[in-house]
Amino acid sequence: MMNMNTPPPLPSHAPITQPIWRFLKRGATLFKMMGIGALILILLIPLGMIGFVLRERMERRNEAVGEITSVWGREQSVIGPVLIVPYRYAVKVWKDQVVSGGKVERVEVVESATANAYFLPSRMMVEAKIVPKEVKRGIYRAVIYEGEVELVGAFQRPDFGNLRIEEKNVLWEDAVVTLAIPEMRGVKETLQLGWGEKRIPMAPGVKLKGFSMGVHARVGGLRESEGMIPMKLGIRLNGSGGIRFTPIAEENIVRVESGWANPSFQGAFLPDSREVGVEGFKAKWQIAQYGREYAQQWTDQESAGILNPQSVGSSLFGVNFLSGVDSYRNVERAIKYGVLFLVLVFAVFFLFEVLAKLRIHPFQYLLVGVALCLFYLGLLSLSEFVEFSVAYWVAALVTTLMIGFYCFKVLKSGVRTVIVGGLLLGIYGFLYITLQLQDYSLVMGTGGLFVVLAAVFYLTRNIDWYFQDER
């Protein structure tokens, strides 16, 4: 018989921590993935610091190259020749004059002023032979060159009728031929202008508005000239980086020849023909006057269609002399793939945890991630002394061996270690090919990501993620 005085038993309750533990256990896989993602974000900090070191080294390189080129000569441009003929014209001005009775009145008077008319050549042929070479300042290199440029052309006798200027107002004897050469420090000898049958020394000073440096020569005999006036000018100059020309005439032919095997054709016009080989290159441009902003002739009294630094800049063309592979640019591009490296390697480690029932500590993930980041620092430091390809594979092999020896203990299997090592070498090989194919790097990178994602799909197709959470 039940004792009516005995209190009923209390309901049993599960420990309060049991629901929390069950929640953490069910979400263990998700939390692990979130932790790996957090580690990747943390490893972006050392990647960013390596990028900062890279930019600092690039600045030091640019300073060293700037010191070399400032002494030898910077990028050269040959702008001209231009024929300038002064003329007089009437202008009305207001002046104060004393009239009868000592009274001062303001009256309009006609005075004579002087302006310039500018004429470009009818045809121009340029022959340039460039001899580049590499010089070093410490561990940094710059490309400098010695060049011989010959200009052969012809000017039509100026027709002032098209400019509505009477020939009686033209100051024929004050005519000059001028060229703008922005880097005059690179000109090595006194220039002699061949003008008709005469040879005239050219003096410093450019007569074109807006240009700071150049040469000019006073030419005479234009009044008596008929038809075409031939001109010829040879220039020996030093420069660096590249050389530029302008389509200054109605018909322009420019030929450039050099023993440099890595030319980069730049500017508003590309060569009509080119031959590039290990022994150098030859390039030819044939350009009409229609691809420029300035006219064939103009005066100081006009504001449109004139030759100035802005209008010339849009029509410059020529060639740059590249110093092979720019290792800093390649390292910069490689760093951009750093996150992809981390994601792929960490994904393999995570799949080993899921498929092989391994337990890998977050600290072990972190150590492997630091080793992957050190690859870029090793690549940067080595590429300053050896070829980029050598630096790349030395850094890749050292990183792979270091991670491989560590994984042999962490993954508890030689097969798994070989898989990780093979994956690393495959990724490094893929990245190296991508860096070499600059024009197709985006297609290559996108295709690689599709392949990796397809592999992940295949390896995880039979995994029951809910079971992973509940076990």
Disulfide bonds with the S-S distance in Angstrom:
none
